[in-house]
Amino acid sequence: MAAAATTDEVIPLVEASGPSWYRTWGRHARNKPLGAIGAVFIFILVIAAIFGQDINIGGETIIPGFSPYPASETNVINKLASPTFPEHIAGTDSLGRDLFSRIIYGARPAIIIGIVATGLGILGGLIIGMISAYAGGVTDLLLQRISDAFQALPPLLLMMTLVTVLTPSMTTVILVIVIFLIPGTQRVVRGTVFSTMENTYVEAARTIGAGPGRIITRHILPNIMAPILVIASVTIGGTILAEAALSFLGLGANSAENPTWGFVLFEATQRGNLDRWPWLALTPGAAITLIVLAFNLLGDALRDILDPRLRGTGAGA
């Protein structure tokens, strides 16, 4: 009885002395400061996407946005105004629209396309890569040759063609980007699954009669999630950049209510007077650059944190 009581007293002390989740992530932030900076920029992007403009339900505004002006509000009297605080901290465009407000409104389509397209692309690549690696033989050969065919095509040119044929919209842009994300993702997944299948615990599971479904869901999938998370974090930035490229060419998900960053940059180059009004291009260009860089920094930090070979080293951000 005394031994049991002693054990009951010791266990809570051991649990209480362990690091909490915020201490753990605080340590990671100190060890990977660039990754932490990237996470802060991403957090700001998410807040701007959610609360930057009004949140409407049933035609009524539930939560008003913090954007200074509506994205489509024009004021030709105040067109091409230089940055002033607090009226127009990023200046105005050729129609007098506040550039800072347009960047805030553009955060929502950027984050929606980035997350949804990346999520669907990673999911598709994960399924195909696991099937290809586990099935092997003719199935693996056929899937890899199809992947080679897609990767041999010029991505931007084919995306432009597909978007033009299918009519530019947010759904079309997401679909087109997903098509080009799957081949590269499935190759990474396939290679990771091949290396995981060589581990002894997979052989042990086969020996005791575990079926393919159980081996994949219980032994392979949990052990490949770390590289998948790293791929996803880096890919979101690339997806946002791809959408900006399409919008710059007039083929993105732009609308009057939600102008995309690429289209705002496209409008800035139309007058050919960027030497006189540089803020027209600097504001959307800085937004695109910072967010893509932030996701890449976060991806590098996650790689170093999740990879046991790099854990505790000074590599990465």
C-alpha positions as protocol buffer text, in pm:
chain_id: "A"
residue {
  index: 1
  type: MET
  ca { x: 0 y: 0 z: 0 }
}
residue {
  index: 2
  type: ALA
  ca { x: 284 y: 235 z: 87 }
}
residue {
  index: 3
  type: ALA
  ca { x: 454 y: 162 z: -246 }
}
residue {
  index: 4
  type: ALA
  ca { x: 132 y: 231 z: -433 }
}
residue {
  index: 5
  type: ALA
  ca { x: 83 y: 559 z: -250 }
}
residue {
  index: 6
  type: THR
  ca { x: 438 y: 660 z: -331 }
}
residue {
  index: 7
  type: THR
  ca { x: 383 y: 584 z: -697 }
}
residue {
  index: 8
  type: ASP
  ca { x: 61 y: 787 z: -702 }
}
residue {
  index: 9
  type: GLU
  ca { x: 248 y: 1080 z: -555 }
}
residue {
  index: 10
  type: VAL
  ca { x: 542 y: 1060 z: -795 }
}
residue {
  index: 11
  type: ILE
  ca { x: 350 y: 1036 z: -1124 }
}
residue {
  index: 12
  type: PRO
  ca { x: 177 y: 1379 z: -1102 }
}
residue {
  index: 13
  type: LEU
  ca { x: 511 y: 1538 z: -1007 }
}
residue {
  index: 14
  type: VAL
  ca { x: 678 y: 1393 z: -1315 }
}
residue {
  index: 15
  type: GLU
  ca { x: 394 y: 1508 z: -1541 }
}
residue {
  index: 16
  type: ALA
  ca { x: 392 y: 1857 z: -1391 }
}
residue {
  index: 17
  type: SER
  ca { x: 765 y: 1897 z: -1437 }
}
residue {
  index: 18
  type: GLY
  ca { x: 752 y: 1827 z: -1810 }
}
residue {
  index: 19
  type: PRO
  ca { x: 754 y: 2117 z: -2060 }
}
residue {
  index: 20
  type: SER
  ca { x: 412 y: 2249 z: -2164 }
}
residue {
  index: 21
  type: TRP
  ca { x: 322 y: 2304 z: -2527 }
}
residue {
  index: 22
  type: TYR
  ca { x: 392 y: 2677 z: -2517 }
}
residue {
  index: 23
  type: ARG
  ca { x: 731 y: 2620 z: -2360 }
}
residue {
  index: 24
  type: THR
  ca { x: 810 y: 2365 z: -2628 }
}
residue {
  index: 25
  type: TRP
  ca { x: 712 y: 2597 z: -2912 }
}
residue {
  index: 26
  type: GLY
  ca { x: 882 y: 2887 z: -2735 }
}
residue {
  index: 27
  type: ARG
  ca { x: 1204 y: 2688 z: -2738 }
}
residue {
  index: 28
  type: HIS
  ca { x: 1157 y: 2610 z: -3107 }
}
residue {
  index: 29
  type: ALA
  ca { x: 1097 y: 2981 z: -3176 }
}
residue {
  index: 30
  type: ARG
  ca { x: 1423 y: 3071 z: -3000 }
}
residue {
  index: 31
  type: ASN
  ca { x: 1614 y: 2801 z: -3184 }
}
residue {
  index: 32
  type: LYS
  ca { x: 1459 y: 2887 z: -3523 }
}
residue {
  index: 33
  type: PRO
  ca { x: 1401 y: 3265 z: -3516 }
}
residue {
  index: 34
  type: LEU
  ca { x: 1352 y: 3296 z: -3891 }
}
residue {
  index: 35
  type: GLY
  ca { x: 1084 y: 3030 z: -3881 }
}
residue {
  index: 36
  type: ALA
  ca { x: 916 y: 3217 z: -3595 }
}
residue {
  index: 37
  type: ILE
  ca { x: 922 y: 3540 z: -3797 }
}
residue {
  index: 38
  type: GLY
  ca { x: 763 y: 3354 z: -4088 }
}
residue {
  index: 39
  type: ALA
  ca { x: 492 y: 3220 z: -3857 }
}
residue {
  index: 40
  type: VAL
  ca { x: 416 y: 3574 z: -3737 }
}
residue {
  index: 41
  type: PHE
  ca { x: 371 y: 3699 z: -4095 }
}
residue {
  index: 42
  type: ILE
  ca { x: 145 y: 3403 z: -4173 }
}
residue {
  index: 43
  type: PHE
  ca { x: -60 y: 3475 z: -3861 }
}
residue {
  index: 44
  type: ILE
  ca { x: -104 y: 3836 z: -3975 }
}
residue {
  index: 45
  type: LEU
  ca { x: -214 y: 3712 z: -4320 }
}
residue {
  index: 46
  type: VAL
  ca { x: -474 y: 3481 z: -4166 }
}
residue {
  index: 47
  type: ILE
  ca { x: -610 y: 3758 z: -3942 }
}
residue {
  index: 48
  type: ALA
  ca { x: -632 y: 3994 z: -4241 }
}
residue {
  index: 49
  type: ALA
  ca { x: -807 y: 3725 z: -4448 }
}
residue {
  index: 50
  type: ILE
  ca { x: -1067 y: 3656 z: -4178 }
}
residue {
  index: 51
  type: PHE
  ca { x: -1126 y: 3996 z: -4018 }
}
residue {
  index: 52
  type: GLY
  ca { x: -993 y: 4242 z: -4276 }
}
residue {
  index: 53
  type: GLN
  ca { x: -1328 y: 4277 z: -4447 }
}
residue {
  index: 54
  type: ASP
  ca { x: -1683 y: 4242 z: -4318 }
}
residue {
  index: 55
  type: ILE
  ca { x: -1805 y: 3896 z: -4223 }
}
residue {
  index: 56
  type: ASN
  ca { x: -2159 y: 3866 z: -4359 }
}
residue {
  index: 57
  type: ILE
  ca { x: -2415 y: 3598 z: -4281 }
}
residue {
  index: 58
  type: GLY
  ca { x: -2755 y: 3606 z: -4449 }
}
residue {
  index: 59
  type: GLY
  ca { x: -2683 y: 3942 z: -4607 }
}
residue {
  index: 60
  type: GLU
  ca { x: -2612 y: 4108 z: -4270 }
}
residue {
  index: 61
  type: THR
  ca { x: -2276 y: 4214 z: -4133 }
}
residue {
  index: 62
  type: ILE
  ca { x: -2197 y: 4008 z: -3826 }
}
residue {
  index: 63
  type: ILE
  ca { x: -1841 y: 4130 z: -3766 }
}
residue {
  index: 64
  type: PRO
  ca { x: -1723 y: 4453 z: -3931 }
}
residue {
  index: 65
  type: GLY
  ca { x: -1380 y: 4439 z: -4093 }
}
residue {
  index: 66
  type: PHE
  ca { x: -1087 y: 4654 z: -3986 }
}
residue {
  index: 67
  type: SER
  ca { x: -998 y: 4763 z: -4342 }
}
residue {
  index: 68
  type: PRO
  ca { x: -994 y: 5146 z: -4359 }
}
residue {
  index: 69
  type: TYR
  ca { x: -1193 y: 5156 z: -4684 }
}
residue {
  index: 70
  type: PRO
  ca { x: -1389 y: 4918 z: -4910 }
}
residue {
  index: 71
  type: ALA
  ca { x: -1164 y: 4773 z: -5180 }
}
residue {
  index: 72
  type: SER
  ca { x: -1378 y: 4913 z: -5463 }
}
residue {
  index: 73
  type: GLU
  ca { x: -1435 y: 5262 z: -5317 }
}
residue {
  index: 74
  type: THR
  ca { x: -1306 y: 5519 z: -5566 }
}
residue {
  index: 75
  type: ASN
  ca { x: -1214 y: 5884 z: -5518 }
}
residue {
  index: 76
  type: VAL
  ca { x: -1082 y: 6033 z: -5841 }
}
residue {
  index: 77
  type: ILE
  ca { x: -1012 y: 6362 z: -5668 }
}
residue {
  index: 78
  type: ASN
  ca { x: -755 y: 6184 z: -5454 }
}
residue {
  index: 79
  type: LYS
  ca { x: -612 y: 5953 z: -5721 }
}
residue {
  index: 80
  type: LEU
  ca { x: -243 y: 5860 z: -5723 }
}
residue {
  index: 81
  type: ALA
  ca { x: -195 y: 6015 z: -5380 }
}
residue {
  index: 82
  type: SER
  ca { x: 136 y: 5941 z: -5212 }
}
residue {
  index: 83
  type: PRO
  ca { x: 139 y: 5743 z: -4886 }
}
residue {
  index: 84
  type: THR
  ca { x: 11 y: 5950 z: -4594 }
}
residue {
  index: 85
  type: PHE
  ca { x: -63 y: 5853 z: -4236 }
}
residue {
  index: 86
  type: PRO
  ca { x: -328 y: 5775 z: -4131 }
}
residue {
  index: 87
  type: GLU
  ca { x: -546 y: 5845 z: -4436 }
}
residue {
  index: 88
  type: HIS
  ca { x: -371 y: 5631 z: -4700 }
}
residue {
  index: 89
  type: ILE
  ca { x: -66 y: 5462 z: -4552 }
}
residue {
  index: 90
  type: ALA
  ca { x: 15 y: 5288 z: -4883 }
}
residue {
  index: 91
  type: GLY
  ca { x: -113 y: 5559 z: -5118 }
}
residue {
  index: 92
  type: THR
  ca { x: -393 y: 5536 z: -5374 }
}
residue {
  index: 93
  type: ASP
  ca { x: -415 y: 5403 z: -5728 }
}
residue {
  index: 94
  type: SER
  ca { x: -527 y: 5569 z: -6053 }
}
residue {
  index: 95
  type: LEU
  ca { x: -893 y: 5555 z: -5944 }
}
residue {
  index: 96
  type: GLY
  ca { x: -829 y: 5684 z: -5595 }
}
residue {
  index: 97
  type: ARG
  ca { x: -874 y: 5344 z: -5430 }
}
residue {
  index: 98
  type: ASP
  ca { x: -680 y: 5289 z: -5110 }
}
residue {
  index: 99
  type: LEU
  ca { x: -397 y: 5043 z: -5183 }
}
residue {
  index: 100
  type: PHE
  ca { x: -362 y: 4924 z: -4824 }
}
residue {
  index: 101
  type: SER
  ca { x: -731 y: 4831 z: -4816 }
}
residue {
  index: 102
  type: ARG
  ca { x: -700 y: 4647 z: -5146 }
}
residue {
  index: 103
  type: ILE
  ca { x: -406 y: 4447 z: -5009 }
}
residue {
  index: 104
  type: ILE
  ca { x: -613 y: 4356 z: -4700 }
}
residue {
  index: 105
  type: TYR
  ca { x: -904 y: 4244 z: -4918 }
}
residue {
  index: 106
  type: GLY
  ca { x: -666 y: 4043 z: -5135 }
}
residue {
  index: 107
  type: ALA
  ca { x: -552 y: 3839 z: -4835 }
}
residue {
  index: 108
  type: ARG
  ca { x: -874 y: 3634 z: -4833 }
}
residue {
  index: 109
  type: PRO
  ca { x: -852 y: 3492 z: -5188 }
}
residue {
  index: 110
  type: ALA
  ca { x: -477 y: 3440 z: -5137 }
}
residue {
  index: 111
  type: ILE
  ca { x: -520 y: 3231 z: -4823 }
}
residue {
  index: 112
  type: ILE
  ca { x: -825 y: 3043 z: -4956 }
}
residue {
  index: 113
  type: ILE
  ca { x: -651 y: 2945 z: -5280 }
}
residue {
  index: 114
  type: GLY
  ca { x: -324 y: 2872 z: -5100 }
}
residue {
  index: 115
  type: ILE
  ca { x: -476 y: 2641 z: -4838 }
}
residue {
  index: 116
  type: VAL
  ca { x: -746 y: 2472 z: -5048 }
}
residue {
  index: 117
  type: ALA
  ca { x: -530 y: 2411 z: -5356 }
}
residue {
  index: 118
  type: THR
  ca { x: -237 y: 2291 z: -5146 }
}
residue {
  index: 119
  type: GLY
  ca { x: -460 y: 2067 z: -4934 }
}
residue {
  index: 120
  type: LEU
  ca { x: -620 y: 1903 z: -5238 }
}
residue {
  index: 121
  type: GLY
  ca { x: -287 y: 1872 z: -5419 }
}
residue {
  index: 122
  type: ILE
  ca { x: -117 y: 1715 z: -5116 }
}
residue {
  index: 123
  type: LEU
  ca { x: -411 y: 1478 z: -5064 }
}
residue {
  index: 124
  type: GLY
  ca { x: -409 y: 1370 z: -5429 }
}
residue {
  index: 125
  type: GLY
  ca { x: -32 y: 1329 z: -5431 }
}
residue {
  index: 126
  type: LEU
  ca { x: -46 y: 1136 z: -5103 }
}
residue {
  index: 127
  type: ILE
  ca { x: -302 y: 886 z: -5234 }
}
residue {
  index: 128
  type: ILE
  ca { x: -133 y: 835 z: -5570 }
}
residue {
  index: 129
  type: GLY
  ca { x: 217 y: 818 z: -5421 }
}
residue {
  index: 130
  type: MET
  ca { x: 117 y: 558 z: -5162 }
}
residue {
  index: 131
  type: ILE
  ca { x: -65 y: 347 z: -5421 }
}
residue {
  index: 132
  type: SER
  ca { x: 230 y: 369 z: -5658 }
}
residue {
  index: 133
  type: ALA
  ca { x: 487 y: 272 z: -5396 }
}
residue {
  index: 134
  type: TYR
  ca { x: 285 y: -2 z: -5229 }
}
residue {
  index: 135
  type: ALA
  ca { x: 148 y: -162 z: -5546 }
}
residue {
  index: 136
  type: GLY
  ca { x: 473 y: -146 z: -5743 }
}
residue {
  index: 137
  type: GLY
  ca { x: 515 y: -324 z: -6075 }
}
residue {
  index: 138
  type: VAL
  ca { x: 305 y: -211 z: -6370 }
}
residue {
  index: 139
  type: THR
  ca { x: 90 y: 20 z: -6155 }
}
residue {
  index: 140
  type: ASP
  ca { x: 395 y: 207 z: -6030 }
}
residue {
  index: 141
  type: LEU
  ca { x: 543 y: 228 z: -6380 }
}
residue {
  index: 142
  type: LEU
  ca { x: 221 y: 361 z: -6534 }
}
residue {
  index: 143
  type: LEU
  ca { x: 162 y: 624 z: -6264 }
}
residue {
  index: 144
  type: GLN
  ca { x: 521 y: 749 z: -6283 }
}
residue {
  index: 145
  type: ARG
  ca { x: 513 y: 784 z: -6661 }
}
residue {
  index: 146
  type: ILE
  ca { x: 191 y: 987 z: -6637 }
}
residue {
  index: 147
  type: SER
  ca { x: 360 y: 1204 z: -6374 }
}
residue {
  index: 148
  type: ASP
  ca { x: 663 y: 1248 z: -6601 }
}
residue {
  index: 149
  type: ALA
  ca { x: 436 y: 1363 z: -6882 }
}
residue {
  index: 150
  type: PHE
  ca { x: 275 y: 1632 z: -6665 }
}
residue {
  index: 151
  type: GLN
  ca { x: 606 y: 1752 z: -6526 }
}
residue {
  index: 152
  type: ALA
  ca { x: 754 y: 1780 z: -6875 }
}
residue {
  index: 153
  type: LEU
  ca { x: 495 y: 2043 z: -6970 }
}
residue {
  index: 154
  type: PRO
  ca { x: 562 y: 2415 z: -6901 }
}
residue {
  index: 155
  type: PRO
  ca { x: 343 y: 2481 z: -6595 }
}
residue {
  index: 156
  type: LEU
  ca { x: 257 y: 2848 z: -6642 }
}
residue {
  index: 157
  type: LEU
  ca { x: 177 y: 2812 z: -7012 }
}
residue {
  index: 158
  type: LEU
  ca { x: -51 y: 2514 z: -6956 }
}
residue {
  index: 159
  type: MET
  ca { x: -217 y: 2677 z: -6655 }
}
residue {
  index: 160
  type: MET
  ca { x: -291 y: 2984 z: -6869 }
}
residue {
  index: 161
  type: THR
  ca { x: -442 y: 2762 z: -7139 }
}
residue {
  index: 162
  type: LEU
  ca { x: -658 y: 2564 z: -6896 }
}
residue {
  index: 163
  type: VAL
  ca { x: -783 y: 2873 z: -6712 }
}
residue {
  index: 164
  type: THR
  ca { x: -871 y: 3041 z: -7042 }
}
residue {
  index: 165
  type: VAL
  ca { x: -1062 y: 2734 z: -7163 }
}
residue {
  index: 166
  type: LEU
  ca { x: -1246 y: 2683 z: -6832 }
}
residue {
  index: 167
  type: THR
  ca { x: -1318 y: 3056 z: -6768 }
}
residue {
  index: 168
  type: PRO
  ca { x: -1121 y: 3236 z: -6496 }
}
residue {
  index: 169
  type: SER
  ca { x: -1264 y: 3195 z: -6145 }
}
residue {
  index: 170
  type: MET
  ca { x: -1143 y: 3093 z: -5801 }
}
residue {
  index: 171
  type: THR
  ca { x: -1262 y: 2735 z: -5854 }
}
residue {
  index: 172
  type: THR
  ca { x: -1085 y: 2713 z: -6190 }
}
residue {
  index: 173
  type: VAL
  ca { x: -759 y: 2851 z: -6049 }
}
residue {
  index: 174
  type: ILE
  ca { x: -768 y: 2602 z: -5761 }
}
residue {
  index: 175
  type: LEU
  ca { x: -839 y: 2310 z: -5997 }
}
residue {
  index: 176
  type: VAL
  ca { x: -559 y: 2405 z: -6235 }
}
residue {
  index: 177
  type: ILE
  ca { x: -303 y: 2450 z: -5957 }
}
residue {
  index: 178
  type: VAL
  ca { x: -402 y: 2116 z: -5801 }
}
residue {
  index: 179
  type: ILE
  ca { x: -337 y: 1938 z: -6132 }
}
residue {
  index: 180
  type: PHE
  ca { x: 23 y: 2060 z: -6125 }
}
residue {
  index: 181
  type: LEU
  ca { x: 79 y: 2001 z: -5754 }
}
residue {
  index: 182
  type: ILE
  ca { x: -7 y: 1631 z: -5759 }
}
residue {
  index: 183
  type: PRO
  ca { x: 285 y: 1497 z: -5972 }
}
residue {
  index: 184
  type: GLY
  ca { x: 560 y: 1654 z: -5764 }
}
residue {
  index: 185
  type: THR
  ca { x: 393 y: 1566 z: -5435 }
}
residue {
  index: 186
  type: GLN
  ca { x: 334 y: 1204 z: -5527 }
}
residue {
  index: 187
  type: ARG
  ca { x: 702 y: 1160 z: -5617 }
}
residue {
  index: 188
  type: VAL
  ca { x: 810 y: 1278 z: -5272 }
}
residue {
  index: 189
  type: VAL
  ca { x: 547 y: 1058 z: -5105 }
}
residue {
  index: 190
  type: ARG
  ca { x: 646 y: 759 z: -5316 }
}
residue {
  index: 191
  type: GLY
  ca { x: 1012 y: 790 z: -5219 }
}
residue {
  index: 192
  type: THR
  ca { x: 925 y: 833 z: -4851 }
}
residue {
  index: 193
  type: VAL
  ca { x: 693 y: 532 z: -4856 }
}
residue {
  index: 194
  type: PHE
  ca { x: 964 y: 318 z: -5021 }
}
residue {
  index: 195
  type: SER
  ca { x: 1210 y: 404 z: -4743 }
}
residue {
  index: 196
  type: THR
  ca { x: 948 y: 347 z: -4473 }
}
residue {
  index: 197
  type: MET
  ca { x: 853 y: 6 z: -4612 }
}
residue {
  index: 198
  type: GLU
  ca { x: 1212 y: -113 z: -4554 }
}
residue {
  index: 199
  type: ASN
  ca { x: 1179 y: -71 z: -4176 }
}
residue {
  index: 200
  type: THR
  ca { x: 1151 y: -381 z: -3960 }
}
residue {
  index: 201
  type: TYR
  ca { x: 816 y: -286 z: -3805 }
}
residue {
  index: 202
  type: VAL
  ca { x: 652 y: -301 z: -4150 }
}
residue {
  index: 203
  type: GLU
  ca { x: 801 y: -645 z: -4212 }
}
residue {
  index: 204
  type: ALA
  ca { x: 683 y: -753 z: -3868 }
}
residue {
  index: 205
  type: ALA
  ca { x: 330 y: -633 z: -3946 }
}
residue {
  index: 206
  type: ARG
  ca { x: 329 y: -837 z: -4268 }
}
residue {
  index: 207
  type: THR
  ca { x: 459 y: -1141 z: -4080 }
}
residue {
  index: 208
  type: ILE
  ca { x: 169 y: -1141 z: -3835 }
}
residue {
  index: 209
  type: GLY
  ca { x: -79 y: -1114 z: -4122 }
}
residue {
  index: 210
  type: ALA
  ca { x: -164 y: -744 z: -4133 }
}
residue {
  index: 211
  type: GLY
  ca { x: -334 y: -644 z: -4457 }
}
residue {
  index: 212
  type: PRO
  ca { x: -230 y: -359 z: -4689 }
}
residue {
  index: 213
  type: GLY
  ca { x: -493 y: -124 z: -4546 }
}
residue {
  index: 214
  type: ARG
  ca { x: -375 y: -171 z: -4188 }
}
residue {
  index: 215
  type: ILE
  ca { x: -8 y: -143 z: -4281 }
}
residue {
  index: 216
  type: ILE
  ca { x: -67 y: 181 z: -4471 }
}
residue {
  index: 217
  type: THR
  ca { x: -292 y: 348 z: -4212 }
}
residue {
  index: 218
  type: ARG
  ca { x: -120 y: 227 z: -3893 }
}
residue {
  index: 219
  type: HIS
  ca { x: 247 y: 199 z: -3990 }
}
residue {
  index: 220
  type: ILE
  ca { x: 328 y: 392 z: -4308 }
}
residue {
  index: 221
  type: LEU
  ca { x: 101 y: 698 z: -4302 }
}
residue {
  index: 222
  type: PRO
  ca { x: 190 y: 818 z: -3948 }
}
residue {
  index: 223
  type: ASN
  ca { x: 561 y: 794 z: -4030 }
}
residue {
  index: 224
  type: ILE
  ca { x: 544 y: 1005 z: -4346 }
}
residue {
  index: 225
  type: MET
  ca { x: 339 y: 1291 z: -4200 }
}
residue {
  index: 226
  type: ALA
  ca { x: 647 y: 1497 z: -4105 }
}
residue {
  index: 227
  type: PRO
  ca { x: 772 y: 1542 z: -4464 }
}
residue {
  index: 228
  type: ILE
  ca { x: 413 y: 1596 z: -4577 }
}
residue {
  index: 229
  type: LEU
  ca { x: 373 y: 1887 z: -4333 }
}
residue {
  index: 230
  type: VAL
  ca { x: 697 y: 2040 z: -4457 }
}
residue {
  index: 231
  type: ILE
  ca { x: 589 y: 2004 z: -4821 }
}
residue {
  index: 232
  type: ALA
  ca { x: 251 y: 2160 z: -4742 }
}
residue {
  index: 233
  type: SER
  ca { x: 399 y: 2465 z: -4566 }
}
residue {
  index: 234
  type: VAL
  ca { x: 636 y: 2538 z: -4854 }
}
residue {
  index: 235
  type: THR
  ca { x: 376 y: 2462 z: -5122 }
}
residue {
  index: 236
  type: ILE
  ca { x: 124 y: 2713 z: -4988 }
}
residue {
  index: 237
  type: GLY
  ca { x: 368 y: 2994 z: -5065 }
}
residue {
  index: 238
  type: GLY
  ca { x: 427 y: 2858 z: -5414 }
}
residue {
  index: 239
  type: THR
  ca { x: 53 y: 2829 z: -5469 }
}
residue {
  index: 240
  type: ILE
  ca { x: -3 y: 3192 z: -5369 }
}
residue {
  index: 241
  type: LEU
  ca { x: 275 y: 3292 z: -5608 }
}
residue {
  index: 242
  type: ALA
  ca { x: 120 y: 3086 z: -5892 }
}
residue {
  index: 243
  type: GLU
  ca { x: -219 y: 3251 z: -5838 }
}
residue {
  index: 244
  type: ALA
  ca { x: -53 y: 3594 z: -5834 }
}
residue {
  index: 245
  type: ALA
  ca { x: 116 y: 3513 z: -6166 }
}
residue {
  index: 246
  type: LEU
  ca { x: -216 y: 3414 z: -6321 }
}
residue {
  index: 247
  type: SER
  ca { x: -386 y: 3727 z: -6183 }
}
residue {
  index: 248
  type: PHE
  ca { x: -104 y: 3944 z: -6316 }
}
residue {
  index: 249
  type: LEU
  ca { x: -183 y: 3802 z: -6660 }
}
residue {
  index: 250
  type: GLY
  ca { x: -556 y: 3872 z: -6610 }
}
residue {
  index: 251
  type: LEU
  ca { x: -646 y: 3504 z: -6560 }
}
residue {
  index: 252
  type: GLY
  ca { x: -675 y: 3481 z: -6182 }
}
residue {
  index: 253
  type: ALA
  ca { x: -958 y: 3486 z: -5930 }
}
residue {
  index: 254
  type: ASN
  ca { x: -986 y: 3864 z: -5926 }
}
residue {
  index: 255
  type: SER
  ca { x: -1317 y: 4039 z: -5853 }
}
residue {
  index: 256
  type: ALA
  ca { x: -1420 y: 4394 z: -5767 }
}
residue {
  index: 257
  type: GLU
  ca { x: -1500 y: 4292 z: -5408 }
}
residue {
  index: 258
  type: ASN
  ca { x: -1186 y: 4083 z: -5358 }
}
residue {
  index: 259
  type: PRO
  ca { x: -900 y: 4211 z: -5575 }
}
residue {
  index: 260
  type: THR
  ca { x: -609 y: 3969 z: -5585 }
}
residue {
  index: 261
  type: TRP
  ca { x: -255 y: 4086 z: -5521 }
}
residue {
  index: 262
  type: GLY
  ca { x: -143 y: 3983 z: -5868 }
}
residue {
  index: 263
  type: PHE
  ca { x: -417 y: 4190 z: -6031 }
}
residue {
  index: 264
  type: VAL
  ca { x: -334 y: 4494 z: -5816 }
}
residue {
  index: 265
  type: LEU
  ca { x: 24 y: 4457 z: -5938 }
}
residue {
  index: 266
  type: PHE
  ca { x: -103 y: 4421 z: -6295 }
}
residue {
  index: 267
  type: GLU
  ca { x: -299 y: 4748 z: -6264 }
}
residue {
  index: 268
  type: ALA
  ca { x: 12 y: 4922 z: -6130 }
}
residue {
  index: 269
  type: THR
  ca { x: 207 y: 4845 z: -6448 }
}
residue {
  index: 270
  type: GLN
  ca { x: -58 y: 4965 z: -6692 }
}
residue {
  index: 271
  type: ARG
  ca { x: 19 y: 5337 z: -6684 }
}
residue {
  index: 272
  type: GLY
  ca { x: 391 y: 5294 z: -6734 }
}
residue {
  index: 273
  type: ASN
  ca { x: 471 y: 5558 z: -6474 }
}
residue {
  index: 274
  type: LEU
  ca { x: 611 y: 5352 z: -6188 }
}
residue {
  index: 275
  type: ASP
  ca { x: 907 y: 5590 z: -6165 }
}
residue {
  index: 276
  type: ARG
  ca { x: 662 y: 5863 z: -6054 }
}
residue {
  index: 277
  type: TRP
  ca { x: 429 y: 5646 z: -5845 }
}
residue {
  index: 278
  type: PRO
  ca { x: 639 y: 5353 z: -5721 }
}
residue {
  index: 279
  type: TRP
  ca { x: 401 y: 5264 z: -5437 }
}
residue {
  index: 280
  type: LEU
  ca { x: 156 y: 5127 z: -5694 }
}
residue {
  index: 281
  type: ALA
  ca { x: 381 y: 4824 z: -5745 }
}
residue {
  index: 282
  type: LEU
  ca { x: 577 y: 4820 z: -5420 }
}
residue {
  index: 283
  type: THR
  ca { x: 275 y: 4752 z: -5199 }
}
residue {
  index: 284
  type: PRO
  ca { x: 137 y: 4440 z: -5374 }
}
residue {
  index: 285
  type: GLY
  ca { x: 488 y: 4325 z: -5461 }
}
residue {
  index: 286
  type: ALA
  ca { x: 596 y: 4346 z: -5098 }
}
residue {
  index: 287
  type: ALA
  ca { x: 285 y: 4156 z: -4986 }
}
residue {
  index: 288
  type: ILE
  ca { x: 350 y: 3869 z: -5228 }
}
residue {
  index: 289
  type: THR
  ca { x: 722 y: 3856 z: -5148 }
}
residue {
  index: 290
  type: LEU
  ca { x: 680 y: 3860 z: -4769 }
}
residue {
  index: 291
  type: ILE
  ca { x: 412 y: 3591 z: -4760 }
}
residue {
  index: 292
  type: VAL
  ca { x: 593 y: 3354 z: -4996 }
}
residue {
  index: 293
  type: LEU
  ca { x: 915 y: 3408 z: -4798 }
}
residue {
  index: 294
  type: ALA
  ca { x: 727 y: 3351 z: -4471 }
}
residue {
  index: 295
  type: PHE
  ca { x: 592 y: 3013 z: -4579 }
}
residue {
  index: 296
  type: ASN
  ca { x: 936 y: 2907 z: -4700 }
}
residue {
  index: 297
  type: LEU
  ca { x: 1099 y: 3010 z: -4372 }
}
residue {
  index: 298
  type: LEU
  ca { x: 833 y: 2824 z: -4176 }
}
residue {
  index: 299
  type: GLY
  ca { x: 878 y: 2516 z: -4396 }
}
residue {
  index: 300
  type: ASP
  ca { x: 1255 y: 2517 z: -4336 }
}
residue {
  index: 301
  type: ALA
  ca { x: 1202 y: 2548 z: -3961 }
}
residue {
  index: 302
  type: LEU
  ca { x: 945 y: 2266 z: -3956 }
}
residue {
  index: 303
  type: ARG
  ca { x: 1185 y: 2045 z: -4152 }
}
residue {
  index: 304
  type: ASP
  ca { x: 1458 y: 2098 z: -3895 }
}
residue {
  index: 305
  type: ILE
  ca { x: 1221 y: 2045 z: -3601 }
}
residue {
  index: 306
  type: LEU
  ca { x: 1051 y: 1732 z: -3736 }
}
residue {
  index: 307
  type: ASP
  ca { x: 1355 y: 1565 z: -3891 }
}
residue {
  index: 308
  type: PRO
  ca { x: 1536 y: 1368 z: -3615 }
}
residue {
  index: 309
  type: ARG
  ca { x: 1861 y: 1389 z: -3812 }
}
residue {
  index: 310
  type: LEU
  ca { x: 1855 y: 1769 z: -3790 }
}
residue {
  index: 311
  type: ARG
  ca { x: 1696 y: 1804 z: -3445 }
}
residue {
  index: 312
  type: GLY
  ca { x: 1928 y: 1980 z: -3205 }
}
residue {
  index: 313
  type: THR
  ca { x: 2158 y: 2110 z: -3481 }
}
residue {
  index: 314
  type: GLY
  ca { x: 2205 y: 2461 z: -3603 }
}
residue {
  index: 315
  type: ALA
  ca { x: 2086 y: 2382 z: -3956 }
}
residue {
  index: 316
  type: GLY
  ca { x: 1810 y: 2576 z: -4117 }
}
residue {
  index: 317
  type: ALA
  ca { x: 1618 y: 2881 z: -4003 }
}
